[in-house]
Amino acid sequence: MTNNDLGQVGLWTFAFEGQPATRVREAAAELEELGYGALWFGEGLGRDTVSQAWLLLSATQRIVVASGIANVAYRDPIAMAAAERALGEAFPGRYVLGLGGQRVDAVSGVFDGYPMPPVGRPVPMMRGYLDSMDAVPAHGPMPDPAPRRVLAALGPKMLELAAERTWGAHPYFVPVEHTVQARQTIGPDAFLGVEQAVVLDTDLSRAREVARAHVTGYVEAAPHQEASMRRLGFGDADLVGGASDRLVDAIVAYGDMETIRKRVQDHLNAGADHVCLQVLTADPSTLPMQQWRELATAML
């Protein structure tokens, strides 16, 4: 497997988007002190990925900050290349640029009520985007080392592109079975950093309710995630009319810490270099600081 300075366990979160900058800085500094090797963050329509990365990097000294992902529909390759170079030069070796394509309803092309620009077929679009980023002339300081890139990859063609053109792949919303297939596709040398959703609650009925809401939201609103699940053998009984118990249990690890630890180890045994844990709670608008502290104590 690839050389990996992110450690085996990191964090993944959308929660920073809704928090004031002061709170984000405080949380990032504590997470670094807790010993996490990497902090991944998503991009919706909150704080944009470049501003978020700069905020997190400037609040910390060692931890790797990774976009998971920077949405290619939101900015031109020129802007993304310039931002990547600036972040890489200011924070050498600490920024990982994860790239992915905005996926919206194929008919409406609308995300949260906002019309999104078309990006085209995913693999040719991403190849062209990488080509355009690489071709942008440099008129400022160049980072050394160059920032690493990963792709949000689920299907075999995008996984192959990730291994061919970037440091590796960052699959999101996947079971362990996908990790096995992803490692086989990208080969032994590319980086494989897998997102894993978790619910820390020993009341299994309550935990599964939180987990089911998360899974159902993706399979109902994200056609590419539904397609990914179907490639892995899930059918109408799992995907139509709400997520089945089988699908929920495959995507989310919930319950006690030993259950979480086992799922992480399963991904590592299946070929992952790194597992970034997304803590799910009944109130996603708040930072799950207590759960992040508990995970650090048990996992790091």
C-alpha positions as CSV (number, residue, x, y, z in Angstrom):
1,M,0.0,0.0,0.0
2,T,1.0,3.6,-0.4
3,N,3.0,5.6,2.1
4,N,0.3,7.2,4.3
5,D,1.0,10.0,6.8
6,L,-2.7,10.5,7.6
7,G,-2.7,7.6,10.0
8,Q,-5.2,4.8,9.9
9,V,-8.1,6.7,11.5
10,G,-9.3,10.3,10.8
11,L,-12.5,12.3,10.9
12,W,-15.0,13.3,8.3
13,T,-17.6,16.0,8.8
14,F,-20.1,18.3,7.2
15,A,-20.7,20.0,10.6
16,F,-18.2,22.8,10.2
17,E,-20.2,24.4,7.4
18,G,-22.8,25.7,9.9
19,Q,-20.4,26.8,12.6
20,P,-18.9,30.3,13.1
21,A,-15.2,30.6,12.3
22,T,-14.2,30.9,15.9
23,R,-15.8,27.6,16.8
24,V,-14.3,25.9,13.9
25,R,-10.8,27.0,14.9
26,E,-11.3,25.9,18.5
27,A,-12.6,22.5,17.4
28,A,-9.8,21.9,14.9
29,A,-7.1,22.7,17.4
30,E,-8.6,20.3,19.9
31,L,-9.0,17.5,17.3
32,E,-5.3,17.9,16.5
33,E,-4.4,17.6,20.1
34,L,-6.5,14.5,20.4
35,G,-4.2,12.9,17.9
36,Y,-6.2,12.6,14.7
37,G,-4.0,12.4,11.7
38,A,-6.4,13.8,9.2
39,L,-9.6,16.0,9.1
40,W,-11.8,15.6,6.1
41,F,-14.7,18.0,5.4
42,G,-17.5,18.1,2.9
43,E,-18.7,21.0,0.7
44,G,-22.4,21.8,0.3
45,L,-23.6,25.3,0.0
46,G,-22.1,26.5,3.3
47,R,-18.6,27.7,3.7
48,D,-16.7,27.0,0.4
49,T,-14.0,24.4,0.3
50,V,-11.0,26.8,-0.1
51,S,-12.1,29.0,2.8
52,Q,-12.8,26.0,5.0
53,A,-9.4,24.5,4.2
54,W,-7.6,27.7,5.0
55,L,-9.5,28.1,8.3
56,L,-8.7,24.6,9.4
57,L,-5.1,24.7,8.4
58,S,-4.4,28.0,10.0
59,A,-5.9,26.8,13.2
60,T,-3.6,23.8,13.4
61,Q,0.1,22.9,13.0
62,R,0.4,19.2,12.1
63,I,-2.9,17.6,11.1
64,V,-3.6,16.9,7.4
65,V,-6.7,18.7,6.1
66,A,-8.5,17.1,3.2
67,S,-11.4,18.2,1.2
68,G,-13.9,15.4,0.9
69,I,-14.7,16.7,-1.6
70,A,-14.2,20.0,-3.4
71,N,-17.0,20.2,-5.8
72,V,-15.9,20.7,-9.4
73,A,-19.3,22.2,-10.4
74,Y,-18.7,25.1,-8.0
75,R,-15.5,26.5,-9.6
76,D,-13.4,26.7,-12.7
77,P,-10.3,24.6,-13.0
78,I,-8.2,27.8,-13.0
79,A,-9.6,28.9,-9.7
80,M,-9.2,25.4,-8.2
81,A,-5.6,25.1,-9.4
82,A,-4.7,28.5,-8.0
83,A,-6.3,27.7,-4.7
84,E,-4.5,24.3,-4.5
85,R,-1.2,25.9,-5.1
86,A,-1.7,28.6,-2.5
87,L,-2.8,26.2,0.2
88,G,0.0,23.8,-0.7
89,E,2.6,26.6,-0.6
90,A,1.3,28.0,2.7
91,F,0.9,24.7,4.5
92,P,3.5,22.3,2.9
93,G,2.4,18.7,2.9
94,R,-0.7,19.2,5.0
95,Y,-3.4,19.8,2.3
96,V,-5.1,17.0,0.3
97,L,-7.4,18.1,-2.5
98,G,-10.3,15.7,-2.9
99,L,-12.2,16.3,-6.1
100,G,-15.7,15.2,-7.0
101,G,-18.6,16.1,-9.3
102,Q,-21.9,17.6,-8.2
103,R,-24.6,15.0,-8.6
104,V,-28.2,16.3,-8.7
105,D,-31.4,15.0,-10.1
106,A,-30.8,14.3,-13.7
107,V,-34.1,15.9,-14.7
108,S,-34.3,19.0,-12.6
109,G,-30.6,19.8,-12.1
110,V,-31.4,21.4,-8.8
111,F,-29.6,21.1,-5.5
112,D,-31.5,22.4,-2.4
113,G,-33.6,24.5,-4.7
114,Y,-30.6,26.0,-6.5
115,P,-30.1,25.3,-10.2
116,M,-26.6,23.7,-10.7
117,P,-24.4,24.0,-13.7
118,P,-24.1,20.8,-15.8
119,V,-20.9,19.0,-15.5
120,G,-21.3,16.2,-18.1
121,R,-20.5,12.5,-17.8
122,P,-18.5,11.9,-14.7
123,V,-15.4,10.2,-15.9
124,P,-14.7,12.3,-19.0
125,M,-15.6,15.4,-17.1
126,M,-13.2,14.6,-14.3
127,R,-10.4,13.7,-16.7
128,G,-10.9,17.0,-18.5
129,Y,-11.0,18.9,-15.3
130,L,-7.7,17.4,-14.2
131,D,-6.2,18.2,-17.6
132,S,-7.3,21.8,-17.3
133,M,-5.9,22.1,-13.8
134,D,-2.6,20.7,-14.8
135,A,-2.4,23.2,-17.8
136,V,-2.9,26.3,-15.7
137,P,0.2,28.5,-15.9
138,A,1.9,29.4,-12.7
139,H,2.4,33.1,-11.8
140,G,3.1,32.8,-8.2
141,P,5.0,30.6,-5.7
142,M,4.8,26.9,-6.4
143,P,4.3,24.5,-3.5
144,D,7.0,21.9,-2.7
145,P,5.9,19.2,-2.3
146,A,2.9,19.5,-4.6
147,P,-0.4,18.9,-2.8
148,R,-1.8,15.5,-3.2
149,R,-5.1,14.9,-4.9
150,V,-7.7,12.1,-4.6
151,L,-11.0,11.5,-6.4
152,A,-14.4,10.7,-5.0
153,A,-14.6,7.3,-6.8
154,L,-17.2,4.7,-6.6
155,G,-17.5,2.9,-9.9
156,P,-14.6,1.0,-11.6
157,K,-13.9,3.6,-14.2
158,M,-13.6,6.5,-11.8
159,L,-11.4,4.3,-9.5
160,E,-9.2,3.5,-12.4
161,L,-8.9,7.3,-13.2
162,A,-8.0,8.0,-9.5
163,A,-5.2,5.5,-9.6
164,E,-4.0,6.7,-13.0
165,R,-4.0,10.5,-12.4
166,T,-4.0,11.1,-8.6
167,W,-2.7,9.9,-5.3
168,G,-5.7,7.7,-4.9
169,A,-9.4,7.4,-4.1
170,H,-11.8,8.6,-1.5
171,P,-15.0,6.5,-1.6
172,Y,-17.9,7.8,0.4
173,F,-21.0,5.9,1.6
174,V,-19.6,2.4,1.0
175,P,-19.7,-0.9,2.8
176,V,-16.6,-3.1,3.4
177,E,-17.4,-5.1,0.2
178,H,-16.7,-1.9,-1.8
179,T,-13.3,-1.5,-0.2
180,V,-12.3,-5.0,-1.3
181,Q,-13.3,-4.2,-4.9
182,A,-11.7,-0.7,-4.8
183,R,-8.4,-2.0,-3.7
184,Q,-8.5,-4.7,-6.5
185,T,-9.2,-1.9,-9.0
186,I,-6.7,0.7,-8.0
187,G,-3.9,-1.8,-7.3
188,P,-1.5,-2.0,-4.3
189,D,0.2,1.4,-4.6
190,A,-2.6,4.0,-4.8
191,F,-4.0,5.6,-1.6
192,L,-7.5,4.4,-0.5
193,G,-9.1,6.6,2.1
194,V,-12.6,5.3,3.0
195,E,-15.4,7.3,4.7
196,Q,-17.3,5.3,7.4
197,A,-20.5,6.7,9.1
198,V,-20.9,5.8,12.7
199,V,-23.4,6.3,15.5
200,L,-22.1,6.1,19.1
201,D,-25.2,5.0,21.0
202,T,-25.7,1.7,22.8
203,D,-29.5,2.0,22.5
204,L,-29.5,0.1,19.2
205,S,-33.1,1.1,18.3
206,R,-32.3,4.8,18.6
207,A,-29.0,4.4,16.9
208,R,-30.5,2.6,13.9
209,E,-33.1,5.3,13.6
210,V,-30.3,7.9,13.2
211,A,-28.5,5.6,10.8
212,R,-31.6,4.9,8.7
213,A,-32.3,8.6,8.2
214,H,-28.7,9.1,6.9
215,V,-28.8,6.2,4.5
216,T,-32.4,6.9,3.3
217,G,-31.5,10.5,2.5
218,Y,-28.7,9.4,0.2
219,V,-30.4,6.6,-1.7
220,E,-33.5,8.8,-2.3
221,A,-31.6,12.0,-3.3
222,A,-28.4,10.8,-4.9
223,P,-28.9,8.6,-7.9
224,H,-25.2,7.8,-8.1
225,Q,-25.2,6.4,-4.6
226,E,-28.2,4.2,-5.4
227,A,-26.4,3.0,-8.6
228,S,-23.3,2.2,-6.4
229,M,-25.4,0.1,-4.0
230,R,-27.0,-1.8,-6.9
231,R,-23.5,-2.6,-8.3
232,L,-22.8,-4.2,-4.9
233,G,-25.9,-6.4,-5.0
234,F,-28.5,-4.4,-3.2
235,G,-31.9,-4.4,-4.9
236,D,-35.4,-2.9,-4.7
237,A,-36.1,-4.5,-1.4
238,D,-33.1,-2.5,0.1
239,L,-33.5,0.8,-1.8
240,V,-37.2,1.5,-2.6
241,G,-39.5,2.9,0.0
242,G,-36.7,3.5,2.6
243,A,-33.5,1.8,3.3
244,S,-33.6,-1.8,4.5
245,D,-32.0,-3.0,7.7
246,R,-29.4,-4.9,5.6
247,L,-28.4,-1.7,3.8
248,V,-28.3,0.4,6.9
249,D,-26.1,-2.1,8.7
250,A,-23.7,-2.3,5.7
251,I,-23.3,1.5,5.5
252,V,-23.4,2.6,9.1
253,A,-21.6,1.1,12.1
254,Y,-23.6,1.8,15.3
255,G,-23.6,0.8,18.9
256,D,-20.7,0.4,21.2
257,M,-17.1,1.3,20.6
258,E,-16.1,-2.3,19.9
259,T,-18.5,-2.4,17.0
260,I,-17.0,0.8,15.5
261,R,-13.5,-0.6,16.1
262,K,-14.3,-3.8,14.3
263,R,-15.8,-2.0,11.2
264,V,-12.6,0.1,10.9
265,Q,-10.5,-3.0,11.1
266,D,-12.6,-4.7,8.5
267,H,-12.0,-1.8,6.1
268,L,-8.2,-1.9,6.8
269,N,-8.2,-5.7,6.3
270,A,-10.0,-5.2,3.1
271,G,-7.3,-2.9,1.7
272,A,-8.0,0.6,3.0
273,D,-5.0,2.7,4.0
274,H,-7.1,5.1,6.0
275,V,-10.7,5.2,7.4
276,C,-12.3,8.6,8.2
277,L,-15.2,8.4,10.6
278,Q,-18.3,10.5,10.1
279,V,-20.2,10.8,13.4
280,L,-23.9,10.9,12.9
281,T,-26.2,12.3,15.6
282,A,-29.9,13.2,15.9
283,D,-28.9,16.9,15.5
284,P,-26.5,17.3,12.7
285,S,-26.3,21.1,13.2
286,T,-24.1,20.7,16.3
287,L,-20.4,19.6,16.5
288,P,-20.2,16.1,17.9
289,M,-17.2,17.0,20.1
290,Q,-18.0,14.5,22.8
291,Q,-18.2,11.6,20.3
292,W,-15.0,12.8,18.7
293,R,-13.2,12.7,22.1
294,E,-14.5,9.2,22.8
295,L,-13.4,8.0,19.4
296,A,-9.9,9.4,20.0
297,T,-9.6,7.7,23.3
298,A,-10.6,4.3,21.9
299,M,-9.2,4.4,18.4
300,L,-5.9,6.4,18.4
